[in-house]
């Protein structure tokens, strides 16, 4: 062991679910019957772009939907309960949903999604840098021929 520990930091990517899917104090695990389960995610970035990984065990790729709106990416899925009788189950069934805000607009092309071993991986290319919009405008001296001068 190296004696080093992993430091957990707050994400640079705010998550809407953090605002709305909190448990009520004194009622751990309580949530409305119609609410979608939250999907655990990891977001990282490098020079090539952003990578969003989501835990979705037991799903089929056909059960997963991904939508993009400006800089928001939403992952949703549906997991139906099997019809067989069970004496005990801790599996989660129903709707799953998570919306993550990325720091830049998500391009319409080259977004790639793959699903393997219960992990959905979405790769979003880094947006092209926009040309700088701030610039200096030179001020010219108006001629003395009466332009702009009051009489």
Backbone as CSV, one residue per row, in Angstrom:
resi,resn,N_x,N_y,N_z,CA_x,CA_y,CA_z,C_x,C_y,C_z
1,UNK,0.838,-1.183,0.000,0.000,0.000,0.000,0.878,1.239,0.000
2,UNK,0.521,2.229,-0.747,1.347,3.426,-0.880,1.061,4.464,0.179
3,UNK,-0.013,4.314,0.944,-0.350,5.301,1.958,-1.128,6.476,1.396
4,UNK,-1.355,6.464,0.094,-2.117,7.547,-0.529,-3.592,7.179,-0.519
5,UNK,-4.419,8.177,-0.450,-5.857,7.915,-0.495,-6.483,8.768,-1.588
6,UNK,-7.574,8.294,-2.089,-8.280,9.003,-3.142,-9.101,10.114,-2.512
7,UNK,-8.928,11.312,-3.012,-9.696,12.443,-2.503,-10.963,12.583,-3.322
8,UNK,-12.104,12.618,-2.659,-13.377,12.800,-3.352,-13.664,14.284,-3.419
9,UNK,-13.977,14.768,-4.591,-14.308,16.167,-4.779,-15.698,16.271,-5.360
10,UNK,-16.299,17.416,-5.168,-17.597,17.651,-5.783,-17.409,17.771,-7.288
11,UNK,-18.367,17.294,-8.015,-18.299,17.312,-9.467,-18.396,18.729,-10.011
12,UNK,-17.700,18.972,-11.093,-17.826,20.237,-11.804,-19.101,20.255,-12.634
13,UNK,-19.769,19.100,-12.712,-20.946,18.948,-13.538,-22.172,18.861,-12.640
14,UNK,-22.901,19.954,-12.442,-24.074,19.921,-11.576,-25.095,18.916,-12.093
15,UNK,-25.823,18.323,-11.191,-26.769,17.278,-11.539,-28.145,17.662,-11.013
16,UNK,-29.125,17.708,-11.897,-30.474,18.095,-11.504,-31.058,17.137,-10.471
17,UNK,-30.703,15.860,-10.536,-31.271,14.903,-9.593,-30.857,15.192,-8.164
18,UNK,-29.693,15.822,-7.980,-29.282,16.168,-6.628,-30.269,17.139,-5.994
19,UNK,-30.931,17.948,-6.809,-31.885,18.918,-6.282,-33.226,18.282,-5.944
20,UNK,-33.664,17.312,-6.713,-35.037,16.825,-6.597,-35.193,15.412,-6.057
21,UNK,-34.162,14.595,-6.092,-34.325,13.200,-5.700,-33.760,12.893,-4.319
22,UNK,-33.729,13.866,-3.457,-33.232,13.639,-2.101,-34.301,12.947,-1.264
23,UNK,-33.834,12.153,-0.310,-34.769,11.506,0.597,-35.273,12.522,1.611
24,UNK,-36.479,12.318,2.081,-37.008,13.194,3.115,-36.378,12.831,4.447
25,UNK,-36.050,13.827,5.300,-35.445,13.528,6.602,-36.357,12.611,7.408
26,UNK,-35.762,11.611,8.017,-36.530,10.695,8.854,-37.208,9.581,8.087
27,UNK,-37.182,9.632,6.763,-37.799,8.591,5.942,-36.797,8.062,4.925
28,UNK,-35.780,7.336,5.376,-34.759,6.866,4.444,-35.365,5.960,3.381
29,UNK,-34.970,6.214,2.139,-35.431,5.386,1.040,-36.817,5.720,0.537
30,UNK,-37.517,6.674,1.161,-38.867,7.001,0.716,-38.807,7.794,-0.571
31,UNK,-39.678,7.478,-1.488,-39.804,8.222,-2.733,-41.201,7.975,-3.276
32,UNK,-41.753,8.922,-3.997,-43.082,8.710,-4.569,-43.084,7.503,-5.500
33,UNK,-44.200,6.811,-5.563,-44.304,5.600,-6.379,-44.057,5.896,-7.849
34,UNK,-44.358,7.101,-8.299,-44.194,7.434,-9.711,-42.806,7.960,-10.047
35,UNK,-41.964,8.171,-9.043,-40.635,8.735,-9.288,-39.712,7.695,-9.909
36,UNK,-38.852,8.159,-10.797,-37.866,7.276,-11.408,-36.684,7.118,-10.463
37,UNK,-36.111,5.922,-10.469,-34.904,5.677,-9.681,-33.752,6.464,-10.300
38,UNK,-32.857,6.940,-9.467,-31.681,7.651,-9.957,-30.647,6.649,-10.459
39,UNK,-29.902,7.037,-11.465,-28.870,6.187,-12.039,-27.516,6.705,-11.566
40,UNK,-26.692,5.868,-10.936,-25.351,6.311,-10.530,-24.495,6.593,-11.766
41,UNK,-23.794,7.727,-11.775,-22.970,8.098,-12.925,-21.576,8.546,-12.499
42,UNK,-20.656,8.494,-13.446,-19.318,9.069,-13.344,-19.138,9.934,-14.579
43,UNK,-18.572,11.114,-14.411,-18.268,11.979,-15.554,-16.794,12.357,-15.459
44,UNK,-16.091,12.177,-16.568,-14.687,12.567,-16.623,-14.440,13.283,-17.943
45,UNK,-13.309,13.960,-18.029,-12.969,14.643,-19.273,-11.471,14.555,-19.504
46,UNK,-11.113,14.654,-20.779,-9.717,14.731,-21.173,-9.644,15.606,-22.417
47,UNK,-8.531,15.616,-23.094,-8.367,16.485,-24.261,-9.324,16.128,-25.393
48,UNK,-9.753,14.868,-25.447,-10.636,14.427,-26.535,-12.100,14.742,-26.277
49,UNK,-12.504,14.826,-25.022,-13.913,15.094,-24.740,-14.327,14.636,-23.361
50,UNK,-15.615,14.392,-23.223,-16.213,13.974,-21.954,-16.628,12.519,-22.053
51,UNK,-16.546,11.826,-20.924,-17.015,10.446,-20.853,-17.976,10.350,-19.676
52,UNK,-19.195,9.930,-19.972,-20.200,9.704,-18.945,-20.408,8.203,-18.856
53,UNK,-20.226,7.641,-17.657,-20.460,6.209,-17.428,-21.615,6.091,-16.454
54,UNK,-22.559,5.208,-16.770,-23.740,5.027,-15.930,-23.916,3.553,-15.599
55,UNK,-24.215,3.273,-14.318,-24.480,1.898,-13.891,-25.919,1.539,-14.200
56,UNK,-26.110,0.544,-15.049,-27.441,0.065,-15.409,-27.423,-1.459,-15.483
57,UNK,-27.197,-2.131,-14.354,-27.104,-3.592,-14.389,-28.435,-4.240,-14.741
58,UNK,-28.339,-5.337,-15.476,-29.523,-6.128,-15.797,-30.370,-5.581,-16.932
59,UNK,-29.905,-4.559,-17.596,-30.664,-3.959,-18.705,-30.236,-4.579,-20.025
60,UNK,-31.095,-4.403,-21.025,-30.733,-4.674,-22.407,-30.493,-3.330,-23.068
61,UNK,-29.630,-3.290,-24.065,-29.340,-2.030,-24.743,-30.613,-1.410,-25.316
62,UNK,-31.587,-2.254,-25.702,-32.849,-1.749,-26.256,-33.712,-1.046,-25.214
63,UNK,-33.453,-1.280,-23.923,-34.237,-0.676,-22.839,-33.721,0.712,-22.437
64,UNK,-32.613,1.146,-23.037,-31.944,2.381,-22.625,-32.191,3.467,-23.672
65,UNK,-32.540,4.662,-23.196,-32.721,5.814,-24.076,-31.807,6.948,-23.661
66,UNK,-31.282,7.668,-24.645,-30.401,8.807,-24.385,-30.911,9.985,-25.201
67,UNK,-31.124,11.113,-24.521,-31.526,12.326,-25.228,-30.553,13.451,-24.871
68,UNK,-30.398,14.359,-25.822,-29.485,15.497,-25.656,-30.252,16.760,-25.974
69,UNK,-30.103,17.767,-25.110,-30.719,19.073,-25.337,-29.727,20.141,-24.887
70,UNK,-29.108,20.807,-25.849,-28.104,21.827,-25.598,-26.922,21.219,-24.848
71,UNK,-26.770,21.496,-23.546,-25.669,20.908,-22.781,-26.160,19.893,-21.749
72,UNK,-27.407,19.447,-21.896,-27.974,18.438,-20.987,-28.024,17.086,-21.679
73,UNK,-27.600,16.072,-20.969,-27.705,14.708,-21.488,-28.521,13.904,-20.486
74,UNK,-29.575,13.236,-20.990,-30.474,12.479,-20.128,-30.426,11.007,-20.519
75,UNK,-30.201,10.173,-19.508,-30.214,8.723,-19.691,-31.461,8.204,-18.988
76,UNK,-32.237,7.403,-19.694,-33.420,6.798,-19.081,-33.473,5.330,-19.461
77,UNK,-34.093,4.540,-18.602,-34.202,3.105,-18.847,-35.430,2.567,-18.124
78,UNK,-35.879,1.423,-18.566,-37.039,0.750,-17.965,-36.644,-0.694,-17.705
79,UNK,-36.840,-1.158,-16.479,-36.515,-2.536,-16.119,-37.769,-3.186,-15.553
80,UNK,-38.332,-4.128,-16.286,-39.574,-4.784,-15.879,-39.293,-5.960,-14.965
81,UNK,-40.179,-6.135,-14.004,-40.053,-7.246,-13.057,-40.457,-8.538,-13.736
82,UNK,-39.731,-9.595,-13.457,-40.064,-10.897,-14.036,-41.336,-11.431,-13.386
83,UNK,-41.990,-12.306,-14.077,-43.276,-12.844,-13.617,-43.124,-13.983,-12.601
84,UNK,-41.939,-14.542,-12.455,-41.751,-15.668,-11.545,-41.913,-15.248,-10.087
85,UNK,-42.380,-16.173,-9.262,-42.570,-15.898,-7.829,-41.222,-15.822,-7.125
86,UNK,-41.122,-14.851,-6.217,-39.898,-14.666,-5.453,-40.259,-14.569,-3.973
87,UNK,-39.435,-15.143,-3.131,-39.649,-15.001,-1.692,-38.993,-13.720,-1.180
88,UNK,-37.935,-13.288,-1.840,-37.227,-12.086,-1.425,-36.506,-11.506,-2.642
89,UNK,-36.560,-10.196,-2.811,-35.855,-9.552,-3.914,-35.413,-8.150,-3.482
90,UNK,-34.168,-7.831,-3.761,-33.643,-6.494,-3.524,-33.331,-5.791,-4.843
91,UNK,-33.788,-6.381,-5.931,-33.589,-5.766,-7.240,-34.480,-4.548,-7.365
92,UNK,-34.072,-3.610,-8.190,-34.893,-2.424,-8.463,-35.537,-2.588,-9.831
93,UNK,-36.839,-2.377,-9.846,-37.593,-2.451,-11.085,-38.279,-1.115,-11.316
94,UNK,-38.642,-0.854,-12.563,-39.362,0.369,-12.883,-38.553,1.276,-13.781
95,UNK,-38.797,2.575,-13.652,-38.132,3.580,-14.489,-36.874,4.097,-13.804
96,UNK,-35.860,4.325,-14.604,-34.600,4.884,-14.137,-34.304,6.094,-15.008
97,UNK,-33.794,7.164,-14.389,-33.553,8.388,-15.165,-32.476,9.230,-14.492
98,UNK,-31.639,9.859,-15.309,-30.611,10.755,-14.789,-30.298,11.807,-15.844
99,UNK,-30.268,13.068,-15.439,-29.903,14.171,-16.324,-28.640,14.820,-15.786
100,UNK,-27.658,14.999,-16.668,-26.375,15.589,-16.292,-26.125,16.780,-17.208
101,UNK,-25.650,17.873,-16.614,-25.307,19.080,-17.377,-23.801,19.071,-17.621
102,UNK,-23.416,19.161,-18.896,-22.007,19.292,-19.246,-21.690,20.779,-19.410
103,UNK,-20.433,21.161,-19.272,-20.099,22.586,-19.298,-20.178,23.245,-20.676
104,UNK,-20.427,22.487,-21.724,-20.507,23.065,-23.067,-21.630,22.381,-23.841
105,UNK,-22.070,23.021,-24.914,-23.109,22.444,-25.762,-22.605,21.135,-26.359
106,UNK,-23.453,20.134,-26.342,-23.086,18.820,-26.850,-23.259,18.831,-28.369
107,UNK,-22.204,18.505,-29.121,-22.317,18.541,-30.578,-23.312,17.499,-31.083
108,UNK,-23.898,17.759,-32.239,-24.908,16.852,-32.769,-24.286,15.613,-33.405
109,UNK,-23.019,15.667,-33.773,-22.348,14.529,-34.404,-21.307,13.921,-33.471
110,UNK,-20.943,12.701,-33.772,-19.834,11.995,-33.131,-20.037,11.648,-31.659
111,UNK,-21.256,11.713,-31.126,-21.515,11.228,-29.776,-21.694,9.716,-29.901
112,UNK,-21.004,8.965,-29.052,-21.010,7.509,-29.152,-21.476,6.915,-27.827
113,UNK,-22.351,5.922,-27.894,-22.831,5.244,-26.691,-22.681,3.742,-26.868
114,UNK,-22.181,3.073,-25.817,-22.060,1.615,-25.843,-22.448,1.071,-24.467
115,UNK,-22.908,-0.178,-24.450,-23.358,-0.803,-23.202,-22.709,-2.175,-23.088
116,UNK,-22.008,-2.397,-21.980,-21.340,-3.682,-21.763,-21.210,-3.943,-20.268
117,UNK,-21.522,-5.147,-19.852,-21.358,-5.582,-18.464,-22.053,-4.658,-17.467
118,UNK,-23.238,-4.150,-17.830,-24.018,-3.326,-16.918,-23.606,-1.869,-16.857
119,UNK,-22.645,-1.467,-17.691,-22.170,-0.089,-17.704,-22.442,0.535,-19.070
120,UNK,-23.166,1.652,-19.056,-23.391,2.445,-20.262,-22.278,3.485,-20.330
121,UNK,-21.589,3.569,-21.461,-20.519,4.535,-21.645,-20.886,5.450,-22.805
122,UNK,-20.946,6.752,-22.526,-21.261,7.749,-23.548,-20.041,8.641,-23.713
123,UNK,-19.552,8.738,-24.937,-18.396,9.584,-25.236,-18.882,10.787,-26.036
124,UNK,-18.578,11.975,-25.513,-18.981,13.228,-26.137,-17.708,13.965,-26.531
125,UNK,-17.512,14.245,-27.838,-16.284,14.937,-28.237,-16.233,16.352,-27.675
126,UNK,-15.027,16.827,-27.442,-14.827,18.182,-26.942,-15.285,19.147,-28.027
127,UNK,-16.120,20.122,-27.670,-16.581,21.065,-28.697,-15.425,21.914,-29.204
128,UNK,-15.557,22.326,-30.475,-14.530,23.187,-31.049,-14.539,24.514,-30.319
129,UNK,-13.333,25.054,-30.115,-13.245,26.344,-29.444,-13.765,27.426,-30.380
130,UNK,-14.583,28.283,-29.836,-15.122,29.379,-30.624,-14.067,30.469,-30.739
131,UNK,-14.121,31.186,-31.859,-13.218,32.320,-32.023,-13.531,33.344,-30.943
132,UNK,-12.504,34.015,-30.485,-12.704,34.990,-29.419,-13.630,36.103,-29.902
133,UNK,-14.624,36.418,-29.105,-15.596,37.438,-29.490,-15.216,38.814,-28.962
134,UNK,-14.279,38.855,-28.048,-13.845,40.141,-27.510,-12.749,40.705,-28.407
135,UNK,-12.871,41.963,-28.762,-11.866,42.603,-29.603,-11.829,44.092,-29.314
136,UNK,-10.787,44.739,-29.767,-10.611,46.172,-29.557,-10.973,46.898,-30.851
137,UNK,-11.760,47.939,-30.725,-12.160,48.748,-31.868,-11.387,50.057,-31.798
138,UNK,-10.622,50.378,-32.838,-9.865,51.635,-32.809,-10.812,52.830,-32.943
139,UNK,-10.473,53.905,-32.284,-11.254,55.141,-32.360,-10.477,56.096,-33.249
140,UNK,-11.143,56.589,-34.298,-10.464,57.531,-35.196,-10.863,58.952,-34.838
141,UNK,-10.004,59.864,-35.120,-10.260,61.280,-34.865,-11.112,61.812,-36.011
142,UNK,-12.243,62.425,-35.657,-13.119,62.990,-36.668,-12.452,64.210,-37.298
143,UNK,-12.714,64.444,-38.596,-12.116,65.587,-39.304,-12.622,66.905,-38.740
144,UNK,-11.872,67.977,-38.930,-12.259,69.286,-38.414,-13.163,70.032,-39.366
145,UNK,-13.674,69.401,-40.409,-14.533,70.051,-41.391,-15.964,70.166,-40.935
146,UNK,-16.224,70.188,-39.641,-17.576,70.387,-39.139,-18.306,69.103,-38.816
147,UNK,-17.646,67.927,-39.045,-18.312,66.672,-38.715,-18.415,66.520,-37.213
148,UNK,-19.610,66.356,-36.751,-19.832,66.112,-35.337,-19.618,67.315,-34.467
149,UNK,-19.319,68.480,-35.031,-19.081,69.664,-34.212,-20.349,70.511,-34.143
150,UNK,-20.618,71.049,-32.975,-21.801,71.915,-32.810,-21.436,73.321,-33.249
151,UNK,-22.350,74.083,-33.837,-22.037,75.420,-34.281,-22.415,76.452,-33.258
